Amino acid sequence: MMHDLLITGGTVVTGDSRSVADVAIKDGLIAAVGQPGTLGSATETLDATGQFVLPGAIDVHVHFREPGYTHKEDWETGTAAAAMGGTTTVFEMPNTHPPTRSVVELRQKQEAAKKAYVDFGLYGLLAEDNIDELQGLIDGGVNAFKCFMGNTFGNLPSPSTGAMLEGFEIVARSGLRISLHAETASIMAWRQKRLVEAGRNDPLAHIAARPAVVAAEAVARAAILAEWTGARVHVLHISSALELGPLRDAKARGVDITGGTCPCYLLLDSSDYARLGSVIRVNPPVRDAADSEAIWAALKDGTVDLIETDHAPHTLEEKTKSVIWEADCGFPGVETQMPLMLNQVSKGRMSLEDYVRYSAEAPAKRFGLFPVKGRIAAGAHADIAVVDMARSETIRAAGLQSRGKVTPFEGETVTGIPIHTLVRGRFVQRDRTLVTGAKGHGRQVTDIQKMPTPVLHNQDQTLASVLRGPG
């Protein structure tokens, strides 16, 4: 067989092993992985000798801001950033304007995403006012749902626990995962109001308004609703040691609950607020060094399943404010995640195998994309990041593909860089240069997503059942 592309001489890394091997690609799929020199010929050859061949990262938490906030980001710039960062699949959040609350907005977002460089999933919103739209979103092809238990950019109202329960009942039947912004809105609103009244406008006031108890309470509450209904849930951007307790407990009870964290919660802590000011403001907040250490340990023991980014771009003017409450929350991350985490590999904090598990295998498995994505093996999509672990670069916001030209990692030198990125066998980044002709190559993952059959609970007590009455 004549292959389209042969990647030769690289070290192929999985979640539990590595070996020097060639990778043959045909029609967007990995045709074979084998001993060097055994896979025949190809139209094109890429010499990866001395480099590492990883499955592309899968980021289940990005905000690309289109429609409604395209001065911050759009699908072209956001997915270009993903391509440059070795990320081959993204799941994009619904807090755009308008939010992705019904199939009407879903179609609008699918249209915007036609300029994507990388493959993508789309979140539908689970809110108080769109319970009747959830089934339409499921039928229309969303890949997951997002429930904002606490406020963040877009100021979407957090649903009541009653609306959450009904939403969980509906989504549970589909088997799709519900990702949670797990912070309790009422506690945060009360504390922020009191802090503002007391004249606390400094960066550390942001942590004071959102103490770890807001996350722990929300995780525990959502886990109970998931256990009652059989819904699958994912706790986004884990930021504290305290919320790991209810997460572990829920897993031990058999709840289908997963957790993710972001580089900022692993690599920054409260001592960085004085240096970074309002740039560090993100929801939930970066906390103390002890929280970072606990999250690292939770990644190692499997309590936290995966790494995501919460890529959340804003303009420099929107981020740099003297009053912390006026600064928009979040910063770009999809382009810097892989270099930042590979830098930790280079420092010995984790292995390349660990990184592949956290960044590719686990998200693919938890969101129904495995074995088509998240691995380098025959039959899988040829979603690949070729990494040079000897290469160093310095992170500069001005050089990011994202429109959000601000990062808390400004000036940090990192070692371990994705030098080529392929999505379904096509280069979207080559030799550290965006392949602009690949714009529009990305496609939605609905056709390959296969979530396991859901296990439903308390079906006789769902709101739909009781509304029908006895008999």
C-alpha positions in Angstrom: 0.0 0.0 0.0 1.2 3.5 -0.8 0.6 5.6 2.3 -0.1 9.4 2.2 2.4 10.1 4.9 5.1 8.2 6.8 6.4 9.6 10.1 9.7 7.9 10.6 12.1 7.3 13.5 10.2 9.1 16.2 9.4 7.7 19.7 5.7 7.0 19.9 4.3 7.6 23.3 1.1 6.1 24.8 -0.4 6.4 28.3 1.8 3.5 29.5 4.7 3.0 27.1 7.0 4.4 24.5 8.9 2.9 21.6 10.7 4.0 18.5 8.4 3.3 15.6 7.2 4.5 12.2 3.6 5.8 11.8 1.9 5.3 8.5 -1.1 7.5 7.6 -3.7 7.0 4.9 -7.0 8.8 4.2 -6.8 10.7 7.5 -6.4 7.5 9.6 -3.4 5.8 11.1 -2.9 2.8 8.9 -0.1 1.1 10.9 2.5 1.6 13.6 5.5 -0.6 13.2 9.2 -1.1 13.5 11.3 1.5 11.6 11.6 0.7 7.9 8.8 -2.0 7.9 5.8 0.0 6.7 6.6 0.5 3.1 6.5 3.8 1.2 4.5 7.0 1.2 3.8 10.0 -0.9 5.5 12.1 1.8 7.9 11.3 4.6 8.4 13.3 7.8 11.7 12.4 9.7 10.9 12.5 13.4 14.2 11.0 14.6 15.0 12.2 18.1 11.5 13.6 18.5 8.4 12.2 20.3 5.1 11.4 18.5 2.1 12.0 20.8 -1.6 11.9 20.3 -2.8 15.5 19.9 -4.2 17.0 23.0 -8.0 17.1 23.5 -9.1 20.2 25.4 -12.7 19.8 26.7 -12.9 23.4 27.9 -12.4 26.3 25.6 -14.2 29.6 25.0 -13.9 30.9 21.4 -16.3 33.8 22.0 -18.2 33.6 18.7 -20.9 34.7 18.2 -21.1 37.9 20.2 -17.6 38.7 21.5 -15.4 38.3 18.4 -13.1 41.2 19.5 -11.8 38.8 22.1 -11.6 35.6 19.9 -13.4 33.8 17.0 -13.3 30.3 15.7 -10.4 31.0 13.3 -8.1 32.5 15.8 -9.0 30.2 18.6 -8.5 27.0 16.6 -5.3 28.4 15.1 -4.1 28.8 18.7 -5.0 25.1 19.3 -3.1 24.0 16.2 0.0 25.9 17.2 -0.3 24.3 20.7 -0.5 20.7 19.6 -4.2 20.5 20.4 -6.2 18.6 17.8 -9.7 18.6 19.3 -11.5 21.2 21.4 -14.9 21.3 23.1 -16.3 24.8 23.0 -18.4 26.4 25.7 -21.9 27.9 25.3 -21.6 31.3 27.1 -21.4 33.2 23.9 -23.9 35.9 22.8 -26.5 34.6 22.3 -25.7 31.5 24.4 -26.1 28.0 22.9 -29.4 27.5 24.6 -31.4 25.9 21.8 -30.9 24.2 18.4 -31.2 27.7 16.8 -28.1 28.9 18.4 -26.4 25.5 17.9 -26.8 25.9 14.2 -25.4 29.4 14.4 -22.3 28.1 16.2 -21.9 25.3 13.7 -21.9 27.8 10.9 -19.2 29.9 12.7 -17.1 26.8 13.3 -16.8 26.1 9.6 -13.5 28.0 9.7 -11.9 25.7 12.4 -8.4 24.4 12.0 -9.0 21.5 14.4 -11.9 19.1 15.2 -14.4 20.2 17.8 -17.3 19.4 20.0 -20.0 21.9 21.0 -21.6 22.3 24.4 -25.2 23.1 24.9 -26.3 25.2 27.9 -28.2 23.7 30.8 -29.9 26.6 32.5 -33.1 27.6 34.3 -34.9 29.0 31.2 -34.1 26.3 28.6 -35.2 23.0 30.2 -37.6 22.5 27.3 -34.8 23.0 24.8 -32.5 20.3 26.1 -33.9 17.4 24.1 -33.8 19.5 20.9 -30.1 20.2 21.6 -29.5 16.5 22.1 -31.3 15.6 18.9 -29.5 18.5 17.1 -26.0 17.1 17.8 -24.5 18.7 20.9 -21.6 16.8 22.4 -22.0 17.7 26.0 -23.8 20.2 28.3 -22.5 23.0 30.5 -24.1 24.0 33.7 -23.0 27.2 35.3 -23.5 26.7 39.1 -21.6 29.9 39.6 -21.4 33.2 37.7 -18.6 33.8 35.2 -18.1 35.7 31.9 -21.5 36.3 30.2 -23.3 36.5 33.6 -25.7 33.7 32.7 -28.0 33.1 35.7 -27.2 29.9 37.6 -30.0 27.4 37.6 -31.8 26.5 40.8 -31.2 23.1 42.2 -34.7 22.1 41.1 -34.0 23.1 37.5 -30.6 21.3 37.7 -32.3 18.1 38.8 -34.8 18.2 36.0 -32.0 19.0 33.5 -29.9 16.1 34.8 -33.0 13.8 34.4 -33.3 14.8 30.7 -29.7 14.7 29.8 -29.0 11.5 31.6 -31.1 9.6 29.1 -28.7 10.7 26.3 -25.6 9.5 28.1 -23.9 12.8 27.3 -21.7 14.3 30.0 -22.7 17.5 31.9 -19.7 19.7 32.6 -20.0 21.9 35.7 -18.7 25.3 36.7 -18.9 24.1 40.3 -19.1 27.2 42.5 -22.1 28.1 44.6 -23.5 31.4 43.2 -25.3 32.6 46.3 -22.3 32.4 48.6 -20.1 34.2 46.1 -22.6 37.0 45.4 -23.1 37.6 49.1 -19.4 37.7 49.9 -18.5 39.9 46.9 -21.1 42.4 47.9 -19.8 42.6 51.4 -16.2 42.9 50.2 -17.1 45.7 47.9 -18.9 47.5 50.7 -15.8 47.2 52.8 -13.6 48.7 50.1 -11.7 45.6 49.2 -10.8 46.1 45.6 -7.4 44.4 45.6 -6.6 41.2 43.6 -6.6 38.9 46.7 -10.2 40.0 47.4 -11.2 37.8 44.4 -10.1 34.7 46.4 -11.9 36.0 49.5 -15.1 36.2 47.5 -14.8 32.7 46.3 -13.3 30.5 49.1 -12.8 26.8 48.5 -16.1 26.0 50.3 -18.0 27.3 47.3 -16.4 24.7 45.1 -16.7 21.8 47.6 -20.4 22.5 48.3 -21.2 22.7 44.6 -19.3 19.4 43.7 -21.0 17.6 46.6 -24.5 18.9 45.5 -24.0 18.1 41.8 -22.6 14.6 42.7 -25.8 13.8 44.7 -28.0 14.9 41.7 -25.9 12.8 39.4 -26.1 9.8 41.7 -29.9 10.2 42.0 -30.5 10.4 38.2 -27.6 8.5 36.6 -26.4 11.6 34.8 -22.7 11.7 33.9 -20.9 14.8 35.2 -17.5 16.4 34.8 -16.1 19.0 37.3 -14.3 21.6 35.4 -11.2 23.6 36.5 -10.6 22.0 39.9 -8.8 24.7 41.9 -8.8 23.6 45.6 -7.8 20.7 47.8 -11.2 20.9 49.6 -13.3 19.9 46.5 -11.2 16.8 46.0 -12.9 15.2 49.0 -16.5 15.2 47.6 -15.1 14.2 44.2 -13.3 11.2 45.7 -16.3 10.2 47.7 -18.6 10.4 44.7 -16.3 8.2 42.7 -16.1 5.7 45.5 -19.9 5.5 45.5 -19.9 4.7 41.8 -21.1 8.1 40.5 -20.0 8.6 36.9 -18.1 11.8 37.8 -14.8 13.0 36.4 -12.6 16.0 37.1 -10.3 18.3 35.2 -7.8 21.0 36.1 -5.9 23.7 34.3 -2.2 24.7 34.1 -2.8 27.8 36.1 -4.0 25.8 39.2 -0.9 23.6 38.9 1.7 26.2 38.2 0.5 29.4 39.9 -0.6 30.2 43.5 -1.7 33.1 45.7 1.9 34.4 46.0 1.6 35.4 42.3 -1.2 37.9 42.8 1.2 40.7 43.9 3.2 40.2 40.7 0.4 39.7 38.2 -2.4 41.9 39.6 -5.7 41.6 37.8 -4.1 39.5 35.0 -4.4 36.5 37.3 -8.1 36.9 37.8 -9.9 33.7 36.8 -13.0 31.8 37.9 -12.5 29.8 40.1 -9.5 31.7 41.5 -5.9 30.5 41.7 -5.4 29.5 45.3 -2.6 28.6 47.7 0.5 26.5 47.0 -1.0 23.7 49.2 -4.0 23.5 46.8 -1.6 23.2 43.8 0.3 20.4 45.5 -3.0 18.6 46.4 -4.2 18.8 42.7 -0.8 17.4 41.5 -1.3 14.5 43.8 -4.9 14.0 42.7 -3.7 13.8 39.1 -1.2 11.1 40.0 -3.8 9.0 41.9 -6.6 9.4 39.4 -8.9 11.6 41.4 -8.5 14.3 38.8 -8.8 12.7 35.4 -7.5 15.2 32.9 -5.9 18.5 32.0 -8.0 21.2 30.2 -7.4 24.9 29.8 -10.5 27.0 30.2 -9.1 29.1 27.3 -10.8 32.4 28.0 -9.4 35.3 26.0 -10.0 39.0 26.6 -8.3 42.2 25.5 -5.4 43.6 27.5 -7.6 46.6 28.4 -10.3 44.3 29.7 -7.8 42.4 31.8 -5.8 45.1 33.4 -7.8 47.1 35.9 -6.9 48.7 39.2 -10.3 47.5 40.7 -10.2 43.7 40.7 -14.0 43.4 40.2 -13.8 45.3 36.9 -11.2 42.9 35.3 -12.6 40.2 33.0 -11.9 36.7 34.3 -9.7 34.2 32.4 -6.9 34.2 29.8 -5.8 32.3 26.8 -4.5 28.8 27.4 -5.1 26.4 24.5 -1.8 27.4 22.8 0.4 27.3 25.9 -1.0 24.2 27.7 1.2 21.6 26.0 4.5 23.6 26.3 3.8 24.5 29.9 3.0 20.8 30.8 5.9 19.4 28.7 8.1 21.8 30.6 7.0 20.0 33.8 8.0 16.7 32.1 11.4 18.2 31.4 11.6 19.1 35.1 10.7 15.5 36.1 7.4 16.4 37.6 5.6 13.8 35.5 6.4 11.5 32.6 5.5 11.8 28.9 3.2 8.8 29.5 1.5 10.7 32.3 1.0 13.7 30.0 -0.5 11.6 27.2 -3.0 10.1 29.7 -4.0 13.5 31.1 -4.2 15.4 27.9 -5.4 12.9 25.3 -6.4 9.4 26.5 -8.5 10.4 29.5 -10.5 13.2 27.7 -11.1 10.9 24.7 -12.4 8.2 27.0 -14.5 10.4 29.3 -16.2 12.2 26.4 -16.8 9.3 24.1 -14.1 9.8 21.5 -11.9 6.8 22.3 -10.6 4.7 20.4 -11.1 6.9 17.4 -9.2 9.8 19.0 -6.7 10.0 21.9 -4.3 7.3 20.8 -1.7 6.4 18.1 -2.8 3.1 16.8 -4.1 1.6 13.6 -7.6 2.7 12.8 -7.5 5.9 14.9 -7.7 9.4 13.5 -4.2 10.6 12.7 -4.4 13.4 15.3 -0.7 13.8 16.2 1.6 16.3 17.9 5.3 15.8 17.1 7.2 17.1 20.0 10.8 18.3 20.4 11.7 17.8 24.1 15.0 19.6 23.6 13.5 22.7 22.2 12.9 25.8 24.4 10.8 28.8 23.7 9.8 31.9 25.7 6.0 32.5 26.0 5.1 35.9 24.7 1.5 37.1 24.5 2.2 39.2 21.5 3.2 36.0 19.6 0.0 34.0 20.4 -2.5 33.2 17.7 -5.3 34.2 20.1 -6.7 37.7 20.0 -6.3 37.7 23.7 -2.8 39.1 24.0 -2.3 38.6 27.7 -1.1 35.6 29.7 0.0 35.1 33.3 2.9 33.1 31.9 4.4 36.0 30.0 8.2 35.7 29.7 8.4 32.1 31.0 10.8 29.9 29.1 9.5 26.4 28.5 11.2 23.3 27.2 9.2 20.7 25.2 7.5 22.2 22.1 5.0 20.8 19.6 6.8 21.4 16.3 4.2 19.7 14.0 0.4 19.2 14.5 -1.7 17.0 12.3 -5.5 16.7 12.4 -6.8 13.6 10.6 -3.5 13.3 8.8 -3.3 16.9 7.6 -0.7 19.3 8.8 -2.4 22.3 10.6 0.9 23.4 12.1 4.3 22.6 10.6 7.8 23.6 11.7 6.2 26.0 14.2 4.2 27.8 11.5 0.5 27.7 11.1 -0.7 26.1 7.9 -3.2 28.7 6.8 -4.5 26.5 4.0 -5.9 24.1 6.7 -8.5 26.7 7.8 -11.8 24.9 7.7 -10.4 21.4 8.0 -11.9 21.0 11.4 -15.1 19.1 11.8 -17.6 18.3 14.6 -17.0 15.0 16.4 -20.7 14.0 16.6 -20.4 11.3 14.0 -17.7 9.5 16.0 -18.8 10.2 19.6 -20.0 7.0 21.3 -20.9 7.4 24.9 -21.6 4.2 26.9 -25.2 3.3 27.4 -26.4 5.3 30.4 -27.5 3.6 33.7 -30.5 5.5 34.9 -31.8 5.7 38.4 -35.1 6.7 40.0 -37.0 6.8 36.7 -40.3 6.6 38.5 -39.6 9.8 40.3 -38.4 12.0 37.5 -40.4 15.2 37.0 -41.6 13.9 33.6 -42.9 10.7 35.3 -44.7 12.4 38.3 -46.3 15.0 36.0 -48.1 12.2 34.2 -49.6 11.1 37.5 -50.3 7.6 38.9 -51.0 4.8 36.5 
